[in-house]
Amino acid sequence: MSNFDDMFKEVTKNTKKDKNTAVFKPGDINIKSHIPWGIRTGLPELDFNMGKPGWPAGRCVELYGFEHSGKTTLGYHAIAEAQRVGGSAWFLDTEKSWDELRAMDCGVEPELRLGIGDPDSVDATFRQIQYILAGREKFNDGKPLVIVVDSVTGAATEGMKQKEIGEVEKIAQDAKAIRGAIRRIQPDIAGLNVNLFMINHATANITANKYAKQSDSSGGHAIKLASTVRCSMKHYGWINDKEAGIRIGQEISLKIEKLKGSQLDYPEVFKTPLLNTVGFDTQESLLRAGIKSNWIEHKAGSKVYKLYDEEFEKIAWPDLVFGRGGVDAMYTEWIEWCLEDGCMTKWGRGLE
């Protein structure tokens, strides 16, 4: 036995007396840095760009952007994906914008293991998260739990609410409240394998350099530091049905600005469809991701696509997907192919 083994035993013995820390050997799946599974994003291009099968469990994800950028819709997709694998979800509605019909369009089942929180301040939002974490600890079924906060800066702090409108407010009140709260909940988020999505607003950067970053998220640096994944979202343009004369959706660009543990070879999803009827178009995104990953063969300018030994034209893609079990089955098939091919790696041991 080496001197280190003796030291490790001694440190372990003393650490057991302290409830605020623990020690592990590398590779121990009980360590809080271990990510046991991922929740599919609902947007295969985004999964491929991250190089992982979805959002990491036990971590904070920040989704930020200006209006009409699909932030809430992507949050609805996360809830639907958690429900799909037997998990549960909470939607904390600081902006009073929960839209049940829109959530259903994105695959959410309102009566299936879903709770709606209605906090009226930043402080109450994080207390609500603490209550959910306490419930998770007491009734932990080991399945995914998603918490979507829409939005983290959508309500005033309690200190701000005590002042009259027009009174001078303390500098960085929101940021200080968020920073203190995140530091309290982050260890429990990791220990209980909870997916926390913090939807956030973008603010314009005032800069004379037109090549510099023109916007950033609000609420200070705490959310940036706490997030394992930061995804900026931007409205690119509208999708119109010219024959019917109606608007049927919009095009969204998404950029992964931070992802711990990844080189981010493909950081941006460019002009992906967000439809009025189904949210993000998973079927179209699956075709695009299939081409990017070489699961589907396609030469630029050609009308012919090839999946395994089957050739098809783009107009036949929906029928091909239906014939192979539907979007969900094809999505799963593609992820399994990517993992086997090596263009995607698991977060951890996987959901068993």
C-alpha positions in Angstrom: 0.0 0.0 0.0 1.4 3.4 -1.0 1.7 6.5 1.2 -1.2 8.0 -0.9 -3.5 5.1 -0.1 -2.9 5.6 3.6 -3.4 9.3 3.2 -6.6 8.8 1.2 -8.0 6.6 4.0 -7.1 9.2 6.6 -8.7 12.0 4.6 -11.8 9.9 4.0 -12.2 9.2 7.7 -12.0 12.9 8.6 -14.1 14.0 5.7 -17.0 11.8 6.9 -17.3 14.1 9.9 -18.1 17.1 7.6 -21.4 17.1 5.8 -20.3 19.9 3.4 -17.7 17.9 1.6 -16.8 14.4 0.4 -13.9 12.6 -1.4 -13.8 10.1 -4.2 -11.5 8.3 -6.5 -11.5 9.2 -10.2 -14.1 7.3 -12.1 -16.5 7.0 -9.2 -20.0 7.6 -10.6 -21.2 9.1 -7.3 -19.0 12.2 -7.7 -21.1 15.2 -8.6 -19.0 16.1 -11.6 -20.2 12.8 -13.2 -23.0 13.4 -15.7 -25.1 10.2 -15.9 -27.3 11.0 -19.0 -28.5 13.6 -21.4 -31.9 14.8 -22.4 -32.4 15.1 -26.1 -32.8 18.7 -27.2 -35.6 18.0 -29.7 -33.3 19.5 -32.3 -30.9 16.9 -33.7 -28.6 19.5 -35.3 -28.1 20.9 -31.8 -27.3 17.5 -30.4 -24.8 16.9 -33.2 -23.1 20.3 -32.7 -22.6 19.6 -29.0 -21.3 16.1 -29.8 -23.5 14.7 -27.1 -26.9 13.1 -27.0 -28.7 16.1 -25.5 -28.6 18.5 -22.5 -26.5 17.2 -19.5 -28.2 16.0 -16.4 -27.3 17.7 -13.1 -26.3 20.9 -14.9 -27.5 24.4 -15.6 -28.3 25.4 -19.2 -28.8 29.0 -20.2 -30.9 29.8 -23.2 -30.8 33.5 -24.1 -31.8 35.8 -26.9 -34.1 38.6 -27.9 -37.8 38.2 -28.5 -39.0 35.8 -31.2 -35.9 33.6 -30.9 -37.5 30.4 -29.7 -36.2 30.3 -26.1 -39.5 29.2 -24.5 -40.2 26.7 -27.3 -36.8 25.0 -26.8 -37.7 24.8 -23.1 -41.0 23.1 -24.0 -39.1 20.6 -26.1 -36.9 19.8 -23.1 -40.0 19.1 -21.0 -41.4 16.8 -23.7 -38.2 14.9 -23.9 -38.1 14.3 -20.2 -41.7 13.1 -20.2 -40.8 10.8 -23.2 -38.4 8.8 -21.1 -40.6 8.6 -18.0 -39.3 11.8 -16.3 -41.0 14.8 -14.8 -40.8 18.6 -15.1 -41.6 21.9 -13.6 -42.2 25.2 -15.5 -41.5 28.3 -13.3 -43.5 31.1 -14.9 -42.1 34.4 -13.8 -43.4 36.1 -16.9 -46.9 34.6 -16.7 -46.4 33.3 -20.2 -47.1 29.6 -19.9 -49.0 28.5 -23.0 -50.5 25.1 -22.7 -51.6 24.7 -26.3 -48.1 25.8 -27.5 -46.5 23.4 -25.1 -48.7 20.6 -26.5 -47.7 21.5 -30.0 -44.1 20.8 -28.9 -45.0 17.4 -27.5 -45.7 18.3 -23.9 -48.4 16.3 -22.1 -49.9 18.7 -19.5 -51.4 16.0 -17.3 -48.2 13.9 -17.2 -45.8 14.6 -14.3 -45.7 18.4 -14.9 -46.0 21.2 -12.4 -46.3 24.9 -12.9 -44.7 27.3 -10.5 -45.8 31.0 -10.3 -43.1 33.0 -8.5 -43.4 36.8 -8.4 -39.7 37.6 -7.7 -36.2 36.5 -8.4 -35.8 35.4 -4.8 -39.1 33.5 -4.8 -38.0 31.7 -8.0 -34.9 30.3 -6.4 -36.8 29.4 -3.2 -39.2 27.5 -5.5 -36.3 25.6 -7.0 -35.1 24.7 -3.5 -38.6 23.3 -2.7 -38.5 21.2 -5.9 -35.0 20.0 -5.0 -36.1 19.0 -1.5 -39.1 17.1 -3.0 -36.7 15.4 -5.5 -34.4 14.3 -2.6 -37.4 12.8 -0.7 -39.1 11.2 -3.7 -36.2 10.5 -6.1 -37.2 7.9 -8.7 -33.9 8.2 -10.5 -35.5 9.4 -13.7 -34.9 12.8 -15.4 -36.3 15.9 -13.8 -36.3 19.1 -15.8 -36.9 22.6 -14.4 -37.5 25.4 -16.9 -37.3 29.0 -15.5 -39.0 31.4 -17.9 -37.3 33.7 -17.3 -34.6 34.1 -14.7 -34.7 37.9 -15.0 -38.4 38.2 -15.7 -39.3 39.3 -12.2 -38.0 42.0 -9.8 -36.0 41.2 -6.7 -37.9 41.4 -3.4 -35.6 44.4 -2.5 -36.6 46.1 -5.7 -40.4 45.5 -5.1 -40.2 47.3 -1.7 -39.2 50.5 -3.5 -41.6 52.9 -5.2 -41.5 53.2 -9.0 -39.0 55.9 -9.8 -36.9 55.4 -6.7 -33.2 54.9 -7.2 -32.4 51.2 -7.1 -29.2 49.5 -5.8 -26.7 48.8 -8.6 -26.7 45.1 -9.8 -29.6 44.0 -7.5 -30.6 41.3 -9.9 -27.1 40.0 -10.4 -26.4 39.9 -6.7 -29.6 38.0 -5.9 -29.0 35.5 -8.7 -25.3 35.0 -7.8 -26.1 34.2 -4.2 -29.0 31.9 -5.1 -27.1 29.9 -7.7 -24.3 29.2 -5.4 -26.7 27.6 -2.9 -28.6 25.4 -5.4 -25.8 24.3 -7.7 -24.5 21.4 -5.6 -28.0 20.0 -5.2 -28.7 20.4 -8.9 -25.6 18.2 -9.6 -26.2 15.7 -6.8 -29.8 15.1 -7.7 -29.2 15.0 -11.5 -31.6 17.8 -12.3 -31.7 19.6 -15.7 -32.1 23.3 -14.9 -32.9 25.5 -17.8 -32.7 29.2 -17.2 -34.3 31.2 -20.0 -32.8 34.7 -20.2 -33.1 37.9 -22.1 -30.5 39.4 -24.3 -29.3 43.0 -23.9 -27.7 45.1 -26.6 -24.0 45.8 -26.2 -23.1 49.5 -26.9 -19.9 49.3 -28.9 -18.3 51.2 -31.7 -16.8 48.0 -33.1 -19.2 46.5 -35.5 -17.3 43.2 -35.5 -17.6 42.9 -31.7 -20.4 40.9 -30.0 -23.5 43.0 -30.3 -25.6 41.4 -27.5 -25.2 39.4 -24.3 -27.5 37.9 -21.6 -28.8 39.9 -18.7 -28.4 39.2 -15.0 -24.7 39.5 -14.5 -21.9 36.9 -14.8 -23.3 34.3 -12.3 -25.5 32.5 -14.8 -22.6 32.4 -17.3 -20.3 30.9 -14.7 -22.8 28.4 -13.4 -24.0 27.2 -16.8 -22.4 24.1 -18.3 -24.1 25.0 -21.6 -24.9 28.5 -22.9 -26.9 28.7 -26.1 -27.6 32.1 -27.7 -30.7 32.2 -30.0 -31.5 34.6 -32.7 -34.5 35.2 -35.0 -33.3 35.1 -38.6 -36.5 35.6 -40.6 -40.1 34.5 -41.2 -41.4 31.5 -43.1 -44.4 32.3 -45.2 -46.8 30.2 -47.2 -47.0 32.4 -50.3 -50.0 30.5 -51.8 -52.1 30.8 -48.6 -50.8 34.2 -47.8 -50.0 33.3 -44.2 -47.0 33.1 -41.9 -46.3 29.5 -40.8 -43.1 29.9 -38.8 -39.7 31.5 -38.6 -36.1 30.7 -39.0 -33.8 30.5 -36.0 -30.1 30.5 -35.6 -28.6 28.9 -32.4 -25.0 29.1 -31.2 -23.5 27.1 -28.4 -21.3 29.7 -26.8 -20.1 27.5 -23.9 -20.0 23.8 -23.4 -17.7 22.4 -20.8 -15.8 19.3 -22.0 -16.2 19.9 -25.7 -14.2 21.4 -28.5 -17.3 22.7 -30.2 -16.2 21.9 -33.8 -19.7 23.0 -35.1 -20.9 25.7 -32.7 -23.8 27.1 -34.8 -27.1 25.8 -36.1 -28.0 28.2 -38.9 -31.6 29.1 -40.0 -33.4 26.0 -38.6 -37.2 26.0 -39.0 -39.4 26.9 -36.0 -43.0 26.2 -37.0 -46.3 27.4 -35.6 -47.7 23.9 -35.6 -44.9 21.7 -34.0 -42.3 24.1 -32.5 -38.8 23.3 -33.8 -39.1 21.0 -36.9 -37.4 17.9 -35.5 -38.0 16.0 -38.7 -36.3 18.6 -40.9 -33.5 19.0 -38.4 -32.9 15.2 -38.4 -32.4 15.3 -42.1 -29.9 18.2 -41.8 -28.1 16.5 -38.9 -28.0 13.2 -40.8 -26.2 14.9 -43.6 -23.8 16.7 -41.3 -22.9 13.4 -39.5 -22.7 11.4 -42.8 -25.5 9.1 -41.7 -27.3 10.4 -44.8 -25.2 10.7 -48.0 -25.9 13.8 -50.1 -23.8 15.8 -52.5 -24.4 19.6 -52.7 -26.7 20.4 -55.6 -28.0 16.8 -56.0 -31.7 15.9 -55.6 -30.8 12.4 -54.4 -30.2 11.5 -50.8 -29.2 8.0 -49.5 -29.8 6.4 -46.1 -28.0 3.1 -45.9 -28.9 1.5 -49.3 -32.1 3.4 -49.8 -32.1 6.4 -52.2 -34.8 9.1 -51.9 -35.5 12.7 -52.8 -36.1 15.3 -50.1 -39.9 15.4 -50.8 -40.0 11.7 -49.8 -38.2 12.2 -46.5 -41.4 12.4 -44.3 -42.7 9.1 -45.8 -39.3 7.4 -45.2 -39.4 8.6 -41.6 -42.9 7.3 -41.1 -42.0 3.9 -42.7 -39.1 3.5 -40.3 -41.2 4.0 -37.1 -41.7 7.8 -37.0 -39.6 10.8 -35.9 -38.9 9.5 -32.4 -37.7 6.1 -33.6 -35.5 7.7 -36.3 -34.1 10.3 -33.8 -33.1 7.4 -31.5 -31.7 5.4 -34.4 -29.6 8.4 -35.5 -28.2 9.0 -32.0 -27.2 5.3 -31.7 -25.5 5.5 -35.1 -23.6 8.6 -34.1 -22.4 7.0 -30.8 -21.2 3.9 -32.7 -19.6 6.1 -35.4 -17.8 8.2 -32.8 -19.1 11.6 -34.0 -21.0 11.7 -30.7 -20.1 10.5 -27.2 -22.2 9.7 -24.2 -22.3 12.1 -21.2 -21.9 9.1 -18.8 -23.2 5.6 -18.1 -26.5 6.4 -19.8 -30.1 6.1 -18.6 -30.7 2.5 -17.6 
